[in-house]
Amino acid sequence: MSDPVTIYHNPRCGKSRDTLKLIEDKGIAPTVVEYLKEPPSAAELTRILSLLGKRPADILRRKEAAEAGIDAAALDDAALVAAMVANPIVIERPIVVAGARAALGRPPESVLAIL
């Protein structure tokens, strides 16, 4: 694999830790972005969504969104992306990007297809 690999990671999340370990066990040293500390920009999140082939609501953590007062049904995609960037805890994790491909690490093994 020659493409750089980036993981949008939450070290407190077991699935995120498992996914990072899986990547490292493959001999890959990914760029680790702790997205709660360094949220992606709206443009970057939109690019990631495009790579995933998903809409913002598809990667929204419902419980956290409700706690943050985010009503996905009342927002268009651009407004939802903006809300997700402002409240990164509502973004499903982990997300792995490898070149022009991306995968959600739920389950962690799902990222193997892009590595």
Secondary structure, DSSP 4 states (H G I P E B T S, - for coil): --S-EEEEE-TT-HHHHHHHHHHHHTT--PEEEETTTSPPPHHHHHHHHHHHT--GGGGB-HHHHHHTT--GGGS-HHHHHHHHHHSGGGB-S-EEEETTEEEE-SSGGGGGGG-
